[in-house]
Amino acid sequence: MNWRLIISGTGNAANNMAIDEALMLSQTASGALPALRLYGWHPAAVSLGYFQKTEKAIDLASCSDHGIDVVRRLTGGRAVYHAAELTYSITIREDHPIVPQTITASYMLFSNALQASLRELGITTQLTMPQSAYSQGKRVKTVSAACFDAPSHYEMIVGEQKLVGSAQVRKNGVVLQHGSILLDFSAESLADVLHTQSPNEKIGLVEMLKKRATSLTEQLGRKVSWDEVAAVITEAFGPALGIRLVSDKLTVQEKEIAEQLAASKYSQDSWNQMR
């Protein structure tokens, strides 16, 4: 069973989200192969969940001052600050035999494959239980608009700290799941882009994020490169799912659709700030 492996390298926010949607659209064709895509972000960006209200979630002025792109995802969830990370995306038809019927079950399936990849780096992660962010039998209160404030269903944690944040949408019979694997993490940088009421609230947010999120660099005690993580995913993801990853590139049609979406949708305030 073959999947496409598309290693895109680094792109800006509009292009990154446009390519994910273009790959999703290409899945509507009968017989289209699923795709695993790996990419990074430059410049740094913050992505909003589809349903988030822009001004309640992020500080647009701070993003502008720091040269940070703002983009809205097709997927739900909360705001993600994209900087030192490897982002993965999976696009696959819902009726593909490997895809479970429920979203939570598919989260578990794909997370297991990512877990196998991270074990190659020497990191053992746990999956959160379906009841979401619980600690010692009590639900962890989420107090910010940030994705890495707390884990959701079947996301990867080390201890009680979140390492990988993912989101999924199913549309027109196609699954898109994408997520951030943190190479490094700056609670201060994330807090700078989130909407806060006061300096004291921001200080409290930074302290809370430091307790709830972690990174590969923190866990391994050394710098971890994007290329290193891409290599272990390329090696371990396929065997964990019982599939074969075949190196590929975007088709001409996918490139054209992505360029159109980047220009008409993901670079426009009408989409990015629609709520």
Secondary structure in CASP SS format (residue, H / E / C, confidence):
PFRMAT SS
TARGET T0000
AUTHOR 0000-0000-0000
METHOD secondary structure of the structure
MODEL  1
M C 1.00
N E 1.00
W E 1.00
R E 1.00
L E 1.00
I E 1.00
I E 1.00
S E 1.00
G E 1.00
T E 1.00
G E 1.00
N C 1.00
A H 1.00
A H 1.00
N H 1.00
N H 1.00
M H 1.00
A H 1.00
I H 1.00
D H 1.00
E H 1.00
A H 1.00
L H 1.00
M H 1.00
L H 1.00
S H 1.00
Q C 1.00
T C 1.00
A C 1.00
S C 1.00
G C 1.00
A C 1.00
L C 1.00
P C 1.00
A E 1.00
L E 1.00
R E 1.00
L E 1.00
Y E 1.00
G E 1.00
W E 1.00
H C 1.00
P C 1.00
A C 1.00
A E 1.00
V E 1.00
S E 1.00
L E 1.00
G C 1.00
Y C 1.00
F C 1.00
Q C 1.00
K C 1.00
T H 1.00
E H 1.00
K H 1.00
A H 1.00
I E 1.00
D C 1.00
L H 1.00
A H 1.00
S H 1.00
C H 1.00
S H 1.00
D H 1.00
H C 1.00
G C 1.00
I C 1.00
D E 1.00
V E 1.00
V E 1.00
R E 1.00
R C 1.00
L C 1.00
T C 1.00
G C 1.00
G C 1.00
R C 1.00
A E 1.00
V E 1.00
Y E 1.00
H E 1.00
A C 1.00
A C 1.00
E E 1.00
L E 1.00
T E 1.00
Y E 1.00
S E 1.00
I E 1.00
T E 1.00
I E 1.00
R E 1.00
E C 1.00
D C 1.00
H C 1.00
P C 1.00
I C 1.00
V C 1.00
P C 1.00
Q C 1.00
T C 1.00
I H 1.00
T H 1.00
A H 1.00
S H 1.00
Y H 1.00
M H 1.00
L H 1.00
F H 1.00
S H 1.00
N H 1.00
A H 1.00
L H 1.00
Q H 1.00
A H 1.00
S H 1.00
L H 1.00
R H 1.00
E C 1.00
L C 1.00
G C 1.00
I C 1.00
T C 1.00
T C 1.00
Q E 1.00
L E 1.00
T C 1.00
M C 1.00
P C 1.00
Q C 1.00
S C 1.00
A C 1.00
Y E 1.00
S E 1.00
Q C 1.00
G C 1.00
K E 1.00
R E 1.00
V C 1.00
K C 1.00
T C 1.00
V C 1.00
S C 1.00
A C 1.00
A E 1.00
C H 1.00
F H 1.00
D H 1.00
A C 1.00
P C 1.00
S C 1.00
H C 1.00
Y C 1.00
E C 1.00
M E 1.00
I E 1.00
V E 1.00
G C 1.00
E C 1.00
Q E 1.00
K E 1.00
L E 1.00
V E 1.00
G E 1.00
S E 1.00
A E 1.00
Q E 1.00
V E 1.00
R E 1.00
K E 1.00
N C 1.00
G C 1.00
V E 1.00
V E 1.00
L E 1.00
Q E 1.00
H E 1.00
G E 1.00
S E 1.00
I E 1.00
L E 1.00
L C 1.00
D C 1.00
F C 1.00
S C 1.00
A H 1.00
E H 1.00
S H 1.00
L H 1.00
A H 1.00
D H 1.00
V H 1.00
L E 1.00
H C 1.00
T C 1.00
Q C 1.00
S C 1.00
P H 1.00
N H 1.00
E H 1.00
K H 1.00
I H 1.00
G H 1.00
L H 1.00
V H 1.00
E H 1.00
M H 1.00
L H 1.00
K H 1.00
K H 1.00
R H 1.00
A E 1.00
T C 1.00
S C 1.00
L H 1.00
T H 1.00
E H 1.00
Q H 1.00
L H 1.00
G C 1.00
R C 1.00
K C 1.00
V C 1.00
S C 1.00
W H 1.00
D H 1.00
E H 1.00
V H 1.00
A H 1.00
A H 1.00
V H 1.00
I H 1.00
T H 1.00
E H 1.00
A H 1.00
F H 1.00
G H 1.00
P H 1.00
A H 1.00
L H 1.00
G C 1.00
I C 1.00
R E 1.00
L E 1.00
V E 1.00
S E 1.00
D C 1.00
K C 1.00
L C 1.00
T C 1.00
V H 1.00
Q H 1.00
E H 1.00
K H 1.00
E H 1.00
I H 1.00
A H 1.00
E H 1.00
Q H 1.00
L H 1.00
A H 1.00
A H 1.00
S H 1.00
K H 1.00
Y H 1.00
S C 1.00
Q C 1.00
D H 1.00
S H 1.00
W H 1.00
N H 1.00
Q C 1.00
M C 1.00
R C 1.00
END
